[in-house]
Amino acid sequence: MIRIIPKPTDRPDDNSTQMVKNALDAMGAEYEILLLRDQDPFRISYHNDLIWVCGIRQDGIEFERIKALSLKNRLVNTPEAIATCASKVMTSALLVHHGVPTPETLFTGLHSDVDAFLGRHGKAVYKPVYGFDGDGIFLFSNTADLADPPYYVQEYVKNDRDFRVFVIGHHAVGAIYRQSPHLTHNIHKGGTGTPVEIDPAMRAISEAAAKAIGIDYCGVDLLKTDEGYTVLEVNGTPNWHCMSAPIPQLLAEYLVEEEGKC
């Protein structure tokens, strides 16, 4: 059975869960909605099911419940992959470990380390370790602009857009470029998205990033550089706003395929 954990931020005009449900209905696939608030981690009532985690709240309660569900079921995405994507530090560590291009990054609790980083780059981008939707990200050139540690900072790659590539089963299936007048180009921050063809370099780096994270499906955010592309981050519960590719249908097909392996 396919069981679906709905995205808690779904709205009537932006309902990711319903889009995939509609695609499953069109395929004649059977599924049920699973509400995390009803799950007791010590009495798992489901066994050998495919559970799609469309989204969870940024709290420990829901995350611990999906971890417990994964003991007896196949989760898409896995709790480990979701946790990795939630942590910019671990995402960057895996990208570096697997040789996937990503901006030079520093993680530290010391102003002196950040000063040395700024000495090499002039300015840098501060990001919250567990942030999302572009919240809390800013460009700085003086450590006086920083609050309390820890500090996750990246070299600033000058740009007027970024790229979101949607990857399913380690295959890039759709992409957009996002533009805004701000440092970040997130759609939630007023950015606009335009569908774009996936070129060979974009495909190679986004698929390599997904493999490095070990994730079923994701949104890989890229910047264009003189050398090609560099990975900013990998999103474990991504939206597919503005994509021309039929992402809900492709996700539904992937869920049915994986459910057949359970």
Buried (B, 14 or more C-beta within 10 A) or exposed (E): BBBBBBBEBBEEEEBBBBBBBBBBEEEEBEBEEBEBEEBEEEEBEBEEBBBBBBBBEEEEEBBBBBBBBBEEBBBBBBBBBBBBBBBBBBBBBBBBEEEBBBBBBBBBEEEEBBEEBBEEBEEBBBBEBEBBBBEBBEEBEEBEEBEEEEBBBBBBBEBEBBBBBBBBBBBBBBBBBBBBEEEBBBBEBEBBBEEBEBEEEBBBBBBBBBBBBEBBBBBBBBBBEEEBBBBBBBBBBBBBBBBEBBBBBBBBBBBBEBBEEE
